[in-house]
Amino acid sequence: MRENALCALLAGAGCATIAWLGLYGFGWNDYETEAKPAFDALTHGHVLEFLRLAPAYGGSLIERAPFALLPGLWGGGQLAVYRMVALPCLLAAAALGVWLVAQMRERERSPANSMLAKAIVLGICVANPLTLEALELGHSEELLSACLCVAAVLLASRDRPVWAGLALGLAIANKEWALVAAGPVLLALPGPITGSNDPSGPRVWMQARRAQIACLASAVAVTAIVLAPLALVGSGGFVTAARGAAAPSSTIFQPWQVFWFLGRHGPVVHGLFGEIKLGYRTAPAWVGVVSHPLVVVVGLGMAAALWLQRRRGTGAVGERDALLLLTLVLLLRCLLDTWNTGYYMLPFLLALLSWEALGTGRRLPLLTLVAVILPWIGTYQLSAHGMSADLQSAIYLAWTLPLCAGLAMAVFVPGLMSRLTGLVGAQEMTVSSLGSPLSTS
């Protein structure tokens, strides 16, 4: 407690600041049209109506329902409910930030830049522009799913399969896209992927399989428990919206994804509240059908590919390997989702930050800093300053596609960069008459 008290205090201050900046009101954002009707019914004691009015992410509303009831203790109104249901999401980010700083303190090799690195890690966790955008748009639950997915991988790597499944199940119930984290979580569990010739190999292999089954069972049970009330009530909002989210229409077609240039100019495109979006394209009909299923298929396929590769090799997937795989599949989720907007990058950002913070080679999370600035500029500042949608898409793809390729290389060919560096540095050397090496290149 003494070691982490100051860090926890700073994390709380950061959360309070970002809440003050982003939770000033819910007029004209998604909370007003999607979550507010359900929470209004709950605060007035109409539980069944709350379940019927729940949107596609109704599981998130159930998980945060106790916080929606707290303002009733002091007579708080709708604005107080709006702020309170964001509290568990902000607290999850603060807890992740404090934990990462504590791990950095244990692992630090050199005092150089250590305080600055810890400050940056904590600051990105609790107060970054993507979190602010999520709060302003009424989607604080995105932050909660991001933290739960990272926590599930970390718990799995520490041989806590039931707790890892609990975190994963809560993340999936909170937002369905978290299903892509299932692969990294299962691969992070300790133990060999296949048996070995060692006499203890089959026993260890069976223990690993039991841990994976326990993790999956825990995740499925938690997800079912949270979502069962919505399914049993036959919530029109939840069931219809969940089907629509699985295979959405092509009416939402943002510039920041790989399908953008397959769309066509022509009909005037209107936003959620009727505003005209100049320069926007309309999507081909098939894009809406394949976009969201493709996110899940590619995410789980990446995990299966890594499993097959390690099965033929060392058979081990470490904590940082699993975090890097999670980072990759969360970035692919953004690229393949036609609905992609700035705050969709938040889960990818926190996974990348955790990977860098838990490493031993980097002193400062420089890659994460870049990953904070570029999405904020690319999906918010450029559009605010009138840049065309086509140019925004081109700029977005210009940095996300190479980053995605680099992450894939780091996941599947981890020794490639070091080998390339070794080839560049391996110059033919000779020895002078004084015994000092001389380069002959």
Long-range contacts (C-beta under 8 A, 24 or more apart in sequence): 3-102, 3-105, 4-98, 4-101, 4-102, 7-97, 7-98, 7-101, 7-102, 7-118, 7-122, 8-94, 8-98, 10-122, 11-94, 11-97, 11-98, 11-122, 11-125, 11-126, 12-94, 14-94, 14-97, 14-122, 14-123, 14-125, 14-126, 14-127, 15-90, 15-91, 15-93, 15-94, 15-126, 15-127, 17-127, 18-90, 18-126, 18-127, 18-131, 18-132, 18-135, 19-83, 19-86, 19-87, 19-90, 19-135, 21-132, 21-135, 22-131, 22-132, 22-133, 22-134, 22-135, 22-136, 23-82, 23-83, 23-86, 23-135, 25-79, 25-82, 26-78, 26-79, 26-82, 26-138, 28-273, 29-136, 29-137, 29-138, 30-137, 30-138, 30-139, 30-272, 31-82, 31-138, 31-139, 32-138, 33-272, 34-138, 35-61, 35-85, 35-138, 36-78, 36-82, 38-237, 39-68, 39-81, 39-85, 40-78, 42-68, 42-69, 43-68, 43-69, 43-71, 43-72, 43-81, 48-233, 51-229, 51-230, 51-233, 51-235, 51-238, 52-233, 52-234, 52-235, 52-236, 52-237, 53-235, 53-237, 54-230, 54-235, 54-237, 54-238, 55-237, 55-238, 55-241, 56-176, 56-237, 56-238, 56-241, 56-242, 56-244, 56-245, 57-141, 57-174, 57-175, 57-176, 58-227, 58-230, 58-235, 58-237, 58-238, 59-172, 59-173, 59-174, 59-223, 59-226, 59-227, 59-230, 60-141, 60-144, 60-145, 60-173, 60-174, 60-175, 61-85, 62-173, 62-226, 62-227, 62-229, 62-230, 63-88, 63-144, 63-170, 63-173, 63-174, 63-226, 64-88, 64-89, 64-141, 64-144, 85-140, 86-135, 86-140, 88-144, 89-140, 89-141, 89-142, 89-143, 89-144, 89-147, 90-126, 90-140, 90-143, 92-143, 92-144, 92-147, 92-148, 93-125, 93-126, 93-131, 93-143, 93-146, 93-147, 93-350, 94-125, 94-126, 95-147, 96-125, 96-147, 96-150, 96-151, 96-350, 96-354, 97-121, 97-122, 97-124, 97-125, 97-126, 98-122, 100-125, 100-353, 100-354, 100-357, 100-358, 101-357, 103-357, 103-358, 104-357, 104-358, 107-358, 107-360, 109-360, 110-363, 112-363, 113-363, 113-364, 114-363, 116-364, 117-357, 117-363, 117-364, 117-365, 120-364, 120-365, 120-369, 121-353, 121-357, 121-365, 124-349, 124-353, 124-365, 124-368, 124-369, 124-372, 125-350, 125-353, 128-349, 128-372, 129-372, 129-376, 129-380, 130-342, 130-343, 130-345, 130-346, 130-349, 130-372, 130-375, 130-376, 131-343, 131-346, 133-342, 133-343, 133-376, 133-380, 134-343, 134-346, 137-341, 137-343, 139-343, 141-174, 141-175, 142-175, 142-343, 142-344, 142-346, 142-347, 143-346, 144-171, 144-174, 145-171, 145-174, 145-175, 145-177, 145-178, 145-347, 146-346, 146-347, 146-349, 146-350, 146-351, 147-350, 148-174, 148-178, 149-178, 149-181, 149-185, 149-326, 149-330, 149-347, 149-351, 150-323, 150-326, 150-350, 150-351, 150-354, 152-181, 152-185, 153-181, 153-184, 153-185, 153-188, 153-319, 153-322, 153-323, 153-326, 153-351, 154-188, 154-319, 154-323, 154-354, 156-185, 156-186, 156-188, 156-189, 156-215, 156-322, 157-188, 157-189, 157-190, 157-318, 157-319, 157-322, 159-189, 159-190, 159-211, 161-189, 161-211, 161-212, 161-214, 161-215, 161-218, 162-214, 162-215, 162-218, 163-218, 164-188, 164-189, 164-215, 164-218, 165-214, 165-215, 165-216, 165-217, 165-218, 165-219, 165-220, 165-221, 165-222, 166-218, 166-219, 166-222, 168-215, 168-218, 168-219, 168-222, 169-218, 169-219, 169-220, 169-221, 169-222, 169-223, 169-226, 170-222, 170-226, 172-219, 172-223, 173-222, 173-223, 173-226, 173-227, 176-242, 176-245, 176-246, 177-295, 177-333, 177-337, 179-296, 179-299, 179-300, 180-295, 180-296, 180-299, 180-300, 180-329, 180-330, 180-332, 180-333, 181-299, 181-326, 181-329, 181-330, 182-216, 182-219, 182-300, 182-303, 183-299, 183-300, 183-302, 183-303, 183-304, 183-306, 183-307, 183-325, 183-329, 184-303, 184-322, 184-323, 184-325, 184-326, 184-329, 185-215, 185-219, 185-322, 186-212, 186-215, 186-216, 186-303, 187-303, 187-306, 187-307, 187-310, 187-317, 187-321, 187-322, 187-325, 188-317, 188-319, 188-321, 188-322, 189-215, 192-315, 192-316, 193-307, 193-310, 193-311, 193-315, 193-316, 193-317, 194-311, 194-315, 196-315, 245-292, 246-292, 246-293, 247-288, 247-289, 247-292, 247-293, 248-288, 248-291, 248-292, 248-338, 248-339, 249-288, 250-282, 250-283, 250-284, 250-285, 250-287, 250-288, 250-338, 251-288, 252-338, 252-339, 253-280, 253-281, 253-282, 253-283, 253-287, 253-338, 254-338, 254-339, 254-340, 254-341, 255-280, 255-389, 255-390, 255-392, 255-393, 255-396, 256-334, 256-340, 256-341, 256-342, 256-378, 256-379, 256-392, 256-393, 256-396, 257-334, 257-335, 257-336, 257-337, 257-338, 257-340, 257-393, 258-335, 258-336, 258-397, 258-401, 259-283, 259-284, 259-287, 259-291, 259-336, 259-338, 260-389, 260-390, 260-393, 260-397, 261-390, 261-393, 262-287, 263-287, 277-389, 278-389, 279-388, 279-389, 279-390, 280-389, 281-389, 281-390, 283-338, 287-338, 288-338, 291-336, 291-337, 291-338, 291-339, 292-337, 294-336, 295-332, 295-333, 295-336, 295-337, 298-329, 298-332, 298-336, 299-329, 299-332, 299-333, 302-328, 302-329, 302-332, 302-408, 302-411, 303-329, 305-412, 306-411, 306-412, 309-412, 319-358, 320-355, 320-358, 320-359, 321-411, 321-414, 323-351, 323-354, 323-355, 323-358, 324-355, 324-407, 324-410, 324-411, 325-411, 326-351, 327-351, 327-352, 327-355, 327-407, 328-404, 328-407, 328-408, 328-411, 331-400, 331-403, 331-404, 331-407, 332-404, 334-400, 335-400, 335-401, 335-404, 341-379, 342-375, 342-376, 342-378, 342-379, 342-380, 345-371, 345-375, 345-379, 349-375, 371-403, 374-399
